[in-house]
């Protein structure tokens, strides 16, 4: 069975998840069903935005992907904010960035066919993305350090907002520049798209998938604490590892599949761009939207920021020569395993 058909069949888990919630199924089982159901939904959102882009051109496609590509993570974060699960919010978002930089990038290097790992990566893209995430880590460190020193009381302080404005502005500027560059290249190339779906069909599927994602993430966030308690894994590990992986599962799988087909450079850029988007766009957006719900304190744990720092430094050291290698993939995946173990230990 093809992967596409499997994803489409997987959407049947959405009504199953809703039915289980209405029937009063236990929270631990609901968490598992909801987590699995998010995977095909994330894929459908990606597929429909790609089809819309075939009609509107790369500029709109880029904006749609920026808006909807991390929809599951954004919704999990906002529902968790509404429930006051701040540890879950911070853990899932930081875990998403770490997962992209270590797990996805590492697996992409591991599964690449022999010979393709010798192809050069984009040194500029790699270092730029890692530099932006490093800047985000500094922005998160400042309010967290105040909290660690005893100068904070777990509330969102005004001094934490300007760094979020800087990160969001940087992301919007770099995205706008990239969209303009792609639009010029598209016009110069004179490429004619051949979409498989009509525009109304693509927009309808996108809308339905987004609504379904809202419902499933509401069920997921409502069952996180019970699942964590019953399994003994703890909220921190569940959010930082399990929820983070699930929220990015379709995108992660896409990067690995691309790498397995020999395009390691594109797979690496997908992992790096996804990490940058979460760090510079999703986290600031969640912080600002939380002001209308329950202000999200930026009191990241030392383990979270240490993991984020390692996720920046290790790929920077390994990929400074812009060369892919299987052993580098193994090191990245091993480092991710170490950070996951750290999250479990402190959770």
Residue frames as qw, qx, qy, qz and C-alpha x, y, z in Angstrom:
[[0.000, 0.889, 0.458, 0.000, 0.00, 0.00, 0.00],
 [0.401, 0.533, -0.035, 0.744, 1.37, 3.43, -0.96],
 [0.282, -0.190, -0.476, 0.811, 2.18, 6.00, 1.70],
 [0.235, -0.104, -0.134, -0.957, -0.39, 8.44, 0.29],
 [0.615, -0.309, -0.576, -0.441, -3.20, 5.89, 0.54],
 [0.557, -0.267, -0.671, 0.410, -2.14, 4.98, 4.05],
 [0.087, -0.075, -0.279, 0.954, -2.32, 8.63, 5.13],
 [0.436, -0.178, -0.305, -0.828, -5.76, 9.06, 3.59],
 [0.671, -0.308, -0.663, -0.123, -7.00, 5.89, 5.34],
 [0.426, -0.117, -0.579, 0.685, -5.48, 7.21, 8.54],
 [0.189, -0.222, 0.036, -0.956, -7.90, 10.14, 8.57],
 [0.635, -0.381, -0.572, -0.351, -10.56, 7.62, 9.63],
 [0.505, -0.195, -0.624, 0.564, -8.99, 7.87, 13.07],
 [0.066, -0.194, 0.121, -0.971, -10.48, 11.36, 13.44],
 [0.650, -0.331, -0.223, -0.647, -14.14, 10.24, 13.77],
 [0.777, -0.177, -0.585, 0.148, -12.89, 7.25, 15.80],
 [0.345, 0.063, -0.459, 0.816, -11.15, 9.64, 18.19],
 [0.332, -0.244, 0.030, -0.911, -14.24, 11.84, 18.51],
 [0.771, -0.258, -0.439, -0.382, -16.44, 8.79, 19.06],
 [0.669, -0.094, -0.609, 0.416, -14.10, 7.46, 21.74],
 [0.088, 0.140, -0.346, 0.923, -14.17, 10.82, 23.53],
 [0.542, -0.245, -0.125, -0.794, -17.96, 10.93, 23.45],
 [0.821, -0.183, -0.517, -0.158, -18.14, 7.34, 24.68],
 [0.548, -0.767, 0.236, -0.236, -16.05, 8.20, 27.72],
 [0.902, 0.171, -0.264, 0.295, -12.99, 6.12, 26.83],
 [0.660, -0.615, -0.062, 0.426, -10.11, 6.54, 29.29],
 [0.087, 0.956, -0.171, -0.222, -7.78, 9.50, 28.86],
 [0.437, -0.490, 0.669, 0.348, -4.69, 7.34, 28.33],
 [0.550, 0.311, 0.726, 0.272, -6.31, 5.57, 25.36],
 [0.296, 0.910, 0.278, -0.080, -7.63, 8.89, 24.05],
 [0.175, -0.828, 0.378, 0.375, -4.12, 10.34, 24.09],
 [0.476, -0.181, 0.766, 0.393, -2.77, 7.47, 22.00],
 [0.458, 0.590, 0.644, 0.165, -5.62, 7.63, 19.46],
 [0.129, 0.968, 0.109, -0.183, -5.38, 11.44, 19.20],
 [0.313, -0.681, 0.501, 0.433, -1.60, 11.38, 18.80],
 [0.471, 0.054, 0.780, 0.409, -1.80, 8.87, 15.96],
 [0.350, 0.758, 0.550, 0.030, -4.71, 10.75, 14.34],
 [0.036, -0.901, 0.090, 0.422, -2.65, 13.95, 14.17],
 [0.451, -0.316, 0.636, 0.541, -0.13, 12.31, 11.83],
 [0.361, 0.417, 0.703, 0.448, -2.39, 11.89, 8.76],
 [0.050, 0.925, 0.357, -0.117, -4.03, 15.25, 9.49],
 [0.270, -0.745, 0.286, 0.538, -0.65, 17.00, 9.36],
 [0.401, -0.031, 0.721, 0.565, 0.04, 15.26, 6.04],
 [0.250, 0.693, 0.650, 0.188, -3.36, 16.32, 4.61],
 [0.075, -0.933, -0.098, 0.337, -2.69, 19.94, 5.60],
 [0.329, -0.526, 0.516, 0.591, 0.68, 19.81, 3.86],
 [0.373, 0.238, 0.784, 0.435, -0.81, 18.18, 0.75],
 [0.173, 0.825, 0.536, 0.031, -3.66, 20.67, 0.46],
 [0.132, -0.878, 0.091, 0.451, -1.40, 23.72, 0.93],
 [0.372, -0.275, 0.660, 0.592, 0.86, 22.34, -1.79],
 [0.306, 0.491, 0.749, 0.322, -2.13, 21.97, -4.13],
 [0.040, 0.934, 0.283, -0.214, -3.28, 25.52, -3.39],
 [0.293, -0.685, 0.359, 0.562, 0.23, 26.67, -4.19],
 [0.449, 0.128, 0.723, 0.509, 0.02, 25.00, -7.61],
 [0.196, 0.786, 0.547, 0.212, -2.80, 27.44, -8.45],
 [0.145, -0.979, -0.119, 0.079, -1.46, 30.57, -6.75],
 [0.496, 0.708, -0.341, 0.370, 2.27, 30.30, -7.30],
 [0.677, -0.002, -0.554, 0.485, 5.16, 29.87, -4.85],
 [0.000, -0.364, 0.302, -0.881, 4.64, 33.13, -2.96],
 [0.677, -0.335, 0.014, -0.655, 1.18, 32.22, -1.67],
 [0.893, -0.055, -0.446, 0.010, 2.25, 28.62, -1.23],
 [0.463, 0.230, -0.542, 0.663, 5.10, 29.77, 1.00],
 [0.284, -0.330, 0.277, -0.856, 2.77, 31.88, 3.14],
 [0.838, -0.215, -0.202, -0.460, 0.28, 29.02, 3.42],
 [0.808, 0.040, -0.528, 0.259, 2.97, 26.61, 4.48],
 [0.189, 0.288, -0.482, 0.806, 4.20, 29.12, 7.06],
 [0.498, -0.281, 0.134, -0.809, 0.64, 29.49, 8.37],
 [0.898, -0.114, -0.042, -0.423, -0.49, 25.86, 8.30],
 [0.654, 0.369, -0.648, 0.126, 2.69, 23.78, 8.29],
 [0.239, 0.117, -0.772, 0.577, 2.99, 23.86, 12.08],
 [0.526, -0.396, -0.197, -0.726, -0.75, 24.00, 12.75],
 [0.795, -0.342, -0.501, -0.017, -0.83, 20.91, 15.01],
 [0.547, -0.060, -0.437, 0.711, 1.98, 22.26, 17.22],
 [0.066, -0.272, 0.055, -0.958, 0.40, 25.70, 17.40],
 [0.636, -0.402, -0.319, -0.577, -3.00, 24.29, 18.35],
 [0.760, -0.260, -0.535, 0.262, -1.56, 21.93, 20.95],
 [0.355, 0.061, -0.334, 0.871, 0.24, 24.92, 22.47],
 [0.265, -0.310, -0.048, -0.912, -2.84, 27.16, 22.54],
 [0.746, -0.392, -0.416, -0.340, -5.15, 24.51, 24.00],
 [0.704, -0.173, -0.500, 0.474, -2.50, 23.74, 26.60],
 [0.115, 0.200, -0.209, 0.950, -2.25, 27.45, 27.45],
 [0.522, -0.399, -0.245, -0.713, -6.03, 27.54, 27.90],
 [0.840, -0.361, -0.401, -0.058, -5.77, 24.63, 30.35],
 [0.368, -0.863, 0.312, -0.148, -2.84, 26.22, 32.17],
 [0.948, -0.101, 0.184, 0.240, -0.44, 23.44, 31.10],
 [0.139, 0.940, -0.285, -0.129, 2.53, 25.77, 30.68],
 [0.477, -0.471, 0.716, 0.196, 5.12, 23.00, 31.08],
 [0.687, 0.343, 0.629, 0.121, 3.46, 21.15, 28.19],
 [0.409, 0.906, 0.092, -0.057, 3.53, 24.27, 26.00],
 [0.062, -0.861, 0.488, 0.132, 7.18, 25.08, 26.58],
 [0.577, -0.293, 0.753, 0.123, 8.28, 21.45, 26.42],
 [0.707, 0.459, 0.535, 0.063, 6.46, 20.61, 23.18],
 [0.390, 0.920, -0.027, -0.034, 7.73, 23.71, 21.36],
 [0.158, -0.768, 0.613, 0.096, 11.36, 23.41, 22.46],
 [0.670, -0.095, 0.734, 0.050, 11.15, 19.66, 21.84],
 [0.692, 0.658, 0.295, -0.034, 9.98, 20.35, 18.29],
 [0.231, 0.907, -0.350, -0.048, 13.01, 22.52, 17.55],
 [0.381, -0.544, 0.747, 0.022, 15.40, 19.97, 19.07],
 [0.765, 0.181, 0.616, -0.048, 13.71, 17.12, 17.20],
 [0.622, 0.780, 0.055, -0.048, 14.12, 18.85, 13.85],
 [0.124, 0.867, -0.482, 0.017, 17.78, 19.72, 14.38],
 [0.271, -0.471, 0.836, -0.079, 18.86, 16.34, 15.73],
 [0.629, 0.120, 0.750, -0.167, 16.35, 13.56, 15.07],
 [0.677, 0.670, 0.245, -0.180, 15.05, 14.53, 11.63],
 [0.282, 0.839, -0.451, -0.117, 18.37, 15.78, 10.33],
 [0.336, -0.463, 0.820, -0.024, 20.11, 12.72, 11.77],
 [0.703, 0.232, 0.663, -0.114, 17.69, 10.21, 10.28],
 [0.581, 0.785, -0.012, -0.214, 17.89, 11.98, 6.93],
 [0.126, 0.738, -0.658, -0.083, 21.65, 11.42, 6.87],
 [0.492, -0.241, 0.827, -0.124, 21.27, 7.82, 8.05],
 [0.702, 0.368, 0.591, -0.151, 18.78, 6.68, 5.40],
 [0.382, 0.774, -0.274, -0.424, 20.39, 8.42, 2.42],
 [0.959, 0.268, 0.041, 0.078, 21.55, 5.96, -0.27],
 [0.694, -0.373, 0.272, 0.552, 25.25, 5.28, -0.56],
 [0.465, 0.272, 0.379, 0.753, 26.99, 7.90, -2.63],
 [0.042, -0.805, -0.357, -0.473, 24.41, 10.63, -2.02],
 [0.550, -0.783, -0.171, 0.235, 25.85, 11.52, 1.39],
 [0.597, -0.147, 0.166, 0.771, 28.90, 12.89, -0.40],
 [0.185, 0.700, 0.381, 0.575, 26.83, 15.64, -2.02],
 [0.223, 0.083, -0.335, 0.912, 27.46, 19.07, -0.49],
 [0.118, -0.744, -0.625, 0.204, 24.87, 20.66, 1.76],
 [0.149, 0.816, 0.116, 0.546, 24.17, 24.38, 1.65],
 [0.521, -0.114, -0.456, 0.712, 26.68, 25.76, 4.14],
 [0.071, -0.231, 0.031, -0.970, 25.03, 29.20, 4.03],
 [0.621, -0.393, -0.366, -0.571, 21.54, 27.84, 4.68],
 [0.753, -0.266, -0.563, 0.212, 22.75, 25.55, 7.45],
 [0.418, -0.075, -0.382, 0.821, 24.71, 28.17, 9.36],
 [0.210, -0.294, -0.095, -0.928, 22.03, 30.84, 8.85],
 [0.689, -0.416, -0.450, -0.388, 19.31, 28.58, 10.25],
 [0.719, -0.276, -0.498, 0.399, 21.44, 27.48, 13.20],
 [0.247, 0.117, -0.212, 0.938, 22.42, 31.09, 13.87],
 [0.403, -0.398, -0.209, -0.797, 18.77, 32.15, 13.98],
 [0.775, -0.417, -0.464, -0.102, 17.89, 29.34, 16.40],
 [0.585, -0.085, -0.415, 0.691, 20.89, 30.32, 18.54],
 [0.050, -0.281, 0.051, -0.957, 19.53, 33.87, 18.66],
 [0.644, -0.437, -0.346, -0.524, 16.17, 32.49, 19.75],
 [0.758, -0.256, -0.524, 0.291, 17.88, 30.48, 22.49],
 [0.307, 0.065, -0.307, 0.899, 19.45, 33.68, 23.85],
 [0.341, -0.345, -0.145, -0.862, 16.05, 35.40, 23.75],
 [0.770, -0.395, -0.437, -0.245, 14.54, 32.53, 25.76],
 [0.663, -0.054, -0.511, 0.544, 17.47, 32.46, 28.19],
 [0.066, 0.361, -0.210, 0.906, 17.07, 36.04, 29.43],
 [0.593, -0.427, 0.018, -0.683, 13.65, 35.73, 31.11],
 [0.900, -0.170, -0.402, -0.013, 14.40, 32.14, 32.16],
 [0.541, 0.197, -0.484, 0.658, 17.57, 33.22, 33.96],
 [0.246, -0.407, 0.226, -0.850, 15.61, 35.78, 35.98],
 [0.834, -0.296, -0.174, -0.433, 13.22, 33.03, 36.98],
 [0.842, 0.017, -0.463, 0.276, 16.06, 30.67, 37.97],
 [0.321, 0.300, -0.429, 0.789, 17.69, 33.35, 40.11],
 [0.211, -0.489, -0.727, 0.433, 14.51, 33.73, 42.14],
 [0.019, 0.250, 0.026, -0.968, 13.60, 37.07, 40.61],
 [0.413, -0.074, -0.524, -0.741, 10.54, 35.71, 38.87],
 [0.465, -0.009, 0.662, -0.588, 7.25, 34.36, 40.15],
 [0.366, 0.215, 0.893, 0.149, 6.20, 32.30, 37.16],
 [0.369, 0.782, 0.377, -0.332, 4.39, 35.15, 35.43],
 [0.598, 0.483, 0.302, 0.565, 5.02, 36.62, 31.99],
 [0.296, -0.686, -0.107, 0.657, 6.95, 39.83, 32.49],
 [0.416, 0.879, 0.079, -0.217, 6.97, 42.81, 30.08],
 [0.095, -0.749, 0.576, 0.314, 10.75, 42.56, 29.57],
 [0.551, -0.039, 0.815, 0.176, 10.22, 39.14, 27.96],
 [0.574, 0.672, 0.436, -0.170, 8.12, 40.56, 25.12],
 [0.216, 0.852, -0.306, -0.365, 10.66, 42.72, 23.18],
 [0.228, -0.388, 0.845, 0.290, 12.86, 39.70, 22.34],
 [0.503, 0.363, 0.783, -0.028, 9.76, 37.95, 20.97],
 [0.392, 0.852, 0.120, -0.326, 9.08, 40.99, 18.78],
 [0.002, -0.707, 0.608, 0.361, 12.64, 40.81, 17.45],
 [0.377, -0.084, 0.909, 0.154, 12.36, 37.09, 16.66],
 [0.494, 0.595, 0.617, -0.145, 9.01, 37.48, 14.96],
 [0.276, 0.881, -0.103, -0.369, 10.22, 40.47, 12.95],
 [0.146, -0.539, 0.757, 0.339, 13.35, 38.61, 11.86],
 [0.453, 0.173, 0.871, 0.076, 11.28, 35.64, 10.73],
 [0.451, 0.759, 0.407, -0.233, 8.85, 37.82, 8.77],
 [0.140, 0.837, -0.349, -0.397, 11.66, 39.72, 7.05],
 [0.209, -0.365, 0.860, 0.287, 13.57, 36.58, 6.06],
 [0.475, 0.368, 0.798, -0.043, 10.36, 34.88, 4.90],
 [0.395, 0.838, 0.178, -0.333, 9.32, 37.89, 2.81],
 [0.028, 0.717, -0.575, -0.393, 12.77, 38.02, 1.24],
 [0.333, -0.106, 0.921, 0.171, 12.63, 34.32, 0.42],
 [0.485, 0.579, 0.631, -0.179, 9.13, 34.60, -1.05],
 [0.308, 0.858, -0.105, -0.397, 10.17, 37.52, -3.28],
 [0.099, -0.544, 0.762, 0.336, 13.23, 35.61, -4.47],
 [0.401, 0.137, 0.904, 0.061, 11.19, 32.50, -5.26],
 [0.455, 0.729, 0.405, -0.313, 8.55, 34.56, -7.06],
 [0.205, 0.795, -0.380, -0.425, 11.16, 36.19, -9.30],
 [0.185, -0.320, 0.897, 0.243, 12.70, 32.79, -10.07],
 [0.469, 0.382, 0.784, -0.139, 9.26, 31.35, -10.83],
 [0.427, 0.816, 0.145, -0.363, 8.42, 34.16, -13.25],
 [0.075, 0.710, -0.594, -0.372, 11.82, 34.01, -14.91],
 [0.279, -0.155, 0.937, 0.138, 11.54, 30.27, -15.36],
 [0.528, 0.140, -0.335, -0.767, 8.07, 30.45, -16.82],
 [0.019, -0.008, -0.995, 0.100, 7.05, 27.22, -15.08],
 [0.579, -0.178, -0.274, -0.747, 3.44, 26.20, -15.71],
 [0.330, -0.170, 0.816, -0.444, 1.87, 24.26, -12.87],
 [0.535, -0.073, -0.696, -0.473, -0.31, 21.21, -13.45],
 [0.366, -0.254, 0.616, -0.650, -2.37, 20.89, -10.26],
 [0.172, -0.123, -0.971, -0.109, -4.14, 17.63, -9.50],
 [0.047, -0.601, -0.722, 0.340, -6.90, 19.31, -7.48],
 [0.078, 0.757, 0.316, 0.567, -9.10, 22.28, -8.32],
 [0.111, 0.363, -0.375, 0.846, -8.61, 25.36, -6.16],
 [0.626, -0.412, 0.027, -0.661, -12.03, 25.00, -4.41],
 [0.926, -0.141, -0.351, -0.014, -11.23, 21.35, -3.64],
 [0.587, 0.212, -0.459, 0.632, -7.83, 22.22, -2.20],
 [0.140, -0.401, 0.276, -0.862, -9.26, 25.02, -0.04],
 [0.785, -0.340, -0.141, -0.499, -12.11, 22.81, 1.18],
 [0.881, -0.054, -0.418, 0.216, -9.76, 19.98, 2.15],
 [0.354, 0.312, -0.412, 0.780, -7.45, 22.47, 3.89],
 [0.398, -0.428, 0.132, -0.801, -10.36, 23.93, 5.85],
 [0.890, -0.268, -0.224, -0.292, -11.73, 20.54, 6.88],
 [0.783, 0.085, -0.453, 0.417, -8.29, 19.25, 7.90],
 [0.126, 0.389, -0.367, 0.835, -7.69, 22.36, 9.99],
 [0.630, -0.402, 0.037, -0.663, -11.05, 22.01, 11.78],
 [0.936, -0.132, -0.324, -0.033, -10.39, 18.31, 12.41],
 [0.575, 0.253, -0.468, 0.622, -6.96, 19.19, 13.80],
 [0.238, -0.468, 0.257, -0.811, -8.55, 21.66, 16.22],
 [0.837, -0.319, -0.078, -0.438, -10.90, 18.96, 17.52],
 [0.908, 0.028, -0.363, 0.206, -8.22, 16.28, 17.82],
 [0.385, 0.361, -0.440, 0.727, -5.72, 18.56, 19.56],
 [0.471, -0.492, 0.169, -0.713, -8.40, 19.59, 22.06],
 [0.948, -0.226, -0.138, -0.174, -8.90, 15.90, 22.92],
 [0.764, 0.257, -0.387, 0.448, -5.13, 15.34, 23.00],
 [0.115, 0.477, -0.400, 0.774, -4.36, 18.17, 25.40],
 [0.656, -0.445, 0.091, -0.603, -7.20, 17.13, 27.66],
 [0.982, -0.151, -0.097, -0.061, -5.67, 13.68, 28.07],
 [0.493, 0.611, -0.494, 0.373, -1.95, 14.51, 28.38],
 [0.254, -0.574, 0.569, -0.531, -1.77, 14.64, 32.16],
 [0.884, -0.153, 0.293, -0.329, -3.63, 11.38, 32.70],
 [0.893, 0.390, -0.202, 0.099, -1.48, 9.61, 30.09],
 [0.286, 0.651, -0.535, 0.457, 1.68, 10.97, 31.71],
 [0.503, -0.467, 0.517, -0.512, 0.53, 9.89, 35.18],
 [0.948, -0.004, 0.193, -0.255, -0.61, 6.41, 34.16],
 [0.853, 0.426, -0.215, 0.209, 2.54, 5.65, 32.17],
 [0.694, -0.612, 0.021, 0.379, 4.88, 7.26, 34.72],
 [0.640, 0.378, 0.175, 0.646, 6.63, 9.22, 31.98],
 [0.252, -0.549, -0.214, 0.767, 5.80, 12.67, 33.35],
 [0.352, 0.865, 0.284, -0.216, 4.32, 15.73, 31.64],
 [0.067, -0.809, 0.394, 0.430, 7.73, 17.09, 30.67],
 [0.321, -0.213, 0.843, 0.374, 8.88, 13.99, 28.76],
 [0.431, 0.530, 0.730, 0.008, 5.48, 13.45, 27.14],
 [0.254, 0.919, 0.144, -0.266, 5.37, 17.06, 25.92],
 [0.082, -0.798, 0.465, 0.375, 9.03, 17.48, 24.99],
 [0.198, -0.270, 0.884, 0.326, 9.42, 14.16, 23.19],
 [0.312, 0.351, 0.881, 0.060, 6.14, 12.39, 22.35],
 [0.279, 0.823, 0.397, -0.294, 3.92, 15.40, 21.57],
 [0.004, -0.751, 0.364, 0.550, 6.78, 17.19, 19.79],
 [0.210, -0.163, 0.867, 0.421, 7.40, 14.20, 17.51],
 [0.304, 0.522, 0.796, -0.030, 3.70, 13.64, 16.83],
 [0.189, 0.839, 0.198, -0.470, 3.09, 17.29, 15.97],
 [0.149, 0.721, -0.485, -0.473, 5.81, 17.14, 13.32],
 [0.695, -0.067, 0.713, 0.059, 5.39, 13.51, 12.26],
 [0.698, 0.624, 0.350, 0.040, 4.21, 14.06, 8.69],
 [0.238, 0.938, -0.253, -0.004, 6.79, 16.76, 8.03],
 [0.425, -0.595, 0.679, 0.061, 9.52, 14.63, 9.62],
 [0.761, 0.143, 0.629, 0.067, 8.51, 11.63, 7.56],
 [0.582, 0.805, 0.118, -0.012, 8.55, 13.71, 4.39],
 [0.015, 0.874, -0.484, -0.052, 12.11, 14.86, 5.00],
 [0.551, -0.353, 0.754, 0.055, 13.31, 11.31, 5.65],
 [0.758, 0.431, 0.489, 0.013, 11.57, 9.98, 2.53],
 [0.408, 0.904, -0.125, -0.033, 13.17, 12.72, 0.44],
 [0.210, -0.730, 0.649, 0.047, 16.57, 11.81, 1.88],
 [0.705, -0.067, 0.705, 0.016, 16.02, 8.10, 1.17],
 [0.700, 0.646, 0.301, 0.040, 15.47, 9.04, -2.48],
 [0.725, 0.164, 0.105, 0.660, 18.88, 10.68, -2.61],
 [0.116, 0.754, 0.085, 0.641, 18.08, 14.37, -2.09],
 [0.591, -0.376, -0.482, 0.526, 19.89, 14.84, 1.21],
 [0.197, 0.084, -0.050, 0.976, 20.33, 18.56, 0.68],
 [0.389, -0.418, -0.333, -0.750, 16.58, 19.22, 0.41],
 [0.695, -0.459, -0.553, 0.013, 15.84, 16.97, 3.40],
 [0.507, -0.196, -0.356, 0.760, 18.36, 18.90, 5.49],
 [0.020, -0.197, -0.078, -0.977, 16.85, 22.22, 4.46],
 [0.542, -0.492, -0.491, -0.472, 13.36, 21.00, 5.42],
 [0.678, -0.428, -0.498, 0.329, 14.56, 20.04, 8.91],
 [0.379, -0.092, -0.177, 0.904, 16.45, 23.31, 9.38],
 [0.165, -0.310, -0.248, -0.903, 13.62, 25.52, 8.09],
 [0.598, -0.527, -0.547, -0.255, 11.07, 23.75, 10.29],
 [0.601, -0.372, -0.425, 0.566, 13.23, 24.28, 13.38],
 [0.192, 0.043, -0.001, 0.980, 13.69, 27.96, 12.49],
 [0.325, -0.442, -0.441, -0.710, 9.98, 28.43, 11.96],
 [0.630, -0.562, -0.535, 0.036, 9.07, 27.03, 15.36],
 [0.556, -0.306, -0.289, 0.717, 11.78, 29.00, 17.19],
 [0.154, -0.073, 0.075, 0.982, 11.27, 32.37, 15.49],
 [0.340, -0.217, -0.403, -0.822, 7.59, 32.28, 14.54],
 [0.601, -0.406, -0.651, -0.223, 5.49, 29.73, 16.42],
 [0.505, -0.342, -0.562, 0.559, 6.87, 30.40, 19.92],
 [0.047, -0.076, -0.119, 0.989, 6.52, 34.23, 19.70],
 [0.420, -0.258, -0.464, -0.736, 3.03, 33.86, 18.21],
 [0.596, -0.409, -0.690, 0.045, 2.00, 31.54, 21.06],
 [0.346, -0.238, -0.427, 0.801, 3.38, 34.04, 23.59],
 [0.135, -0.010, -0.075, -0.988, 1.42, 36.94, 22.10],
 [0.538, -0.294, -0.572, -0.546, -1.80, 34.94, 21.65],
 [0.515, -0.305, -0.729, 0.332, -1.49, 33.72, 25.23],
 [0.053, -0.002, -0.275, 0.960, -1.96, 37.33, 26.35],
 [0.516, -0.148, -0.234, -0.811, -5.62, 36.96, 25.37],
 [0.794, -0.223, -0.540, -0.170, -5.99, 33.64, 27.25],
 [0.728, -0.669, 0.031, 0.151, -3.48, 33.05, 30.05],
 [0.221, 0.879, -0.423, 0.007, -0.10, 34.79, 29.66],
 [0.967, 0.061, -0.176, 0.174, 2.55, 32.13, 29.05],
 [0.408, -0.834, 0.334, 0.159, 5.61, 32.59, 31.31],
 [0.696, 0.600, -0.387, 0.077, 8.89, 32.15, 29.44],
 [0.480, -0.645, 0.561, -0.198, 10.35, 30.23, 32.37],
 [0.838, 0.316, -0.437, -0.081, 12.07, 27.49, 30.38],
 [0.862, -0.475, 0.150, 0.092, 13.83, 24.82, 32.42],
 [0.180, -0.732, 0.590, 0.288, 17.64, 24.62, 32.35],
 [0.585, -0.010, 0.789, 0.187, 17.31, 21.17, 30.75],
 [0.553, 0.722, 0.414, -0.038, 15.23, 22.63, 27.91],
 [0.216, 0.948, -0.202, -0.121, 17.68, 25.39, 27.07],
 [0.395, -0.539, 0.713, 0.212, 20.66, 23.09, 27.53],
 [0.651, 0.256, 0.703, 0.130, 19.07, 20.68, 25.07],
 [0.453, 0.868, 0.199, -0.048, 18.37, 23.53, 22.66],
 [0.077, -0.868, 0.443, 0.210, 21.96, 24.75, 22.94],
 [0.520, -0.255, 0.785, 0.221, 23.29, 21.26, 22.21],
 [0.619, 0.524, 0.583, 0.044, 20.91, 20.97, 19.25],
 [0.317, 0.942, -0.061, -0.092, 22.51, 24.11, 17.76],
 [0.206, -0.775, 0.578, 0.151, 26.16, 23.50, 18.60],
 [0.657, -0.131, 0.730, 0.132, 26.41, 19.83, 17.61],
 [0.673, 0.600, 0.412, 0.128, 25.00, 20.20, 14.05],
 [0.170, 0.966, -0.178, -0.073, 27.09, 23.36, 13.60],
 [0.367, -0.630, 0.665, 0.161, 30.27, 21.45, 14.43],
 [0.672, 0.071, 0.726, 0.130, 29.38, 18.39, 12.38],
 [0.553, 0.658, 0.478, 0.183, 28.16, 20.24, 9.29],
 [0.134, -0.842, 0.142, 0.503, 30.65, 23.12, 9.25],
 [0.265, -0.312, 0.700, 0.585, 32.29, 21.46, 6.25],
 [0.596, 0.373, -0.068, -0.708, 28.89, 21.28, 4.47],
 [0.396, 0.239, -0.853, -0.243, 29.33, 17.54, 3.93],
 [0.835, -0.235, 0.078, -0.492, 26.77, 14.88, 4.80],
 [0.302, 0.337, -0.887, 0.092, 27.85, 11.51, 6.19],
 [0.716, -0.340, -0.565, -0.228, 26.14, 8.49, 7.70],
 [0.562, -0.174, -0.577, 0.567, 28.26, 8.67, 10.85],
 [0.034, -0.130, 0.168, -0.976, 27.16, 12.27, 11.36],
 [0.601, -0.310, -0.365, -0.640, 23.55, 11.12, 11.21],
 [0.729, -0.259, -0.615, 0.155, 24.27, 8.48, 13.84],
 [0.333, -0.028, -0.430, 0.839, 25.86, 11.08, 16.12],
 [0.283, -0.221, -0.055, -0.932, 22.88, 13.44, 15.74],
 [0.723, -0.319, -0.466, -0.398, 20.37, 10.68, 16.51],
 [0.657, -0.165, -0.598, 0.428, 22.47, 9.54, 19.47],
 [0.113, 0.084, -0.291, 0.946, 22.53, 13.09, 20.82],
 [0.513, -0.300, -0.231, -0.770, 18.76, 13.29, 20.48],
 [0.761, -0.278, -0.585, -0.031, 18.45, 10.06, 22.45],
 [0.465, -0.058, -0.506, 0.724, 20.63, 11.58, 25.16],
 [0.161, -0.164, 0.098, -0.968, 18.49, 14.71, 25.38],
 [0.673, -0.303, -0.430, -0.520, 15.30, 12.61, 25.46],
 [0.694, -0.219, -0.615, 0.305, 16.80, 10.64, 28.36],
 [0.201, 0.048, -0.346, 0.915, 17.60, 13.94, 30.10],
 [0.430, -0.262, -0.159, -0.850, 13.99, 15.08, 29.67],
 [0.758, -0.300, -0.549, -0.188, 12.79, 11.78, 31.16],
 [0.579, -0.098, -0.564, 0.580, 15.17, 12.06, 34.09],
 [0.065, -0.008, -0.283, 0.957, 14.15, 15.63, 35.03],
 [0.401, -0.311, -0.465, -0.726, 10.47, 15.14, 34.21]]
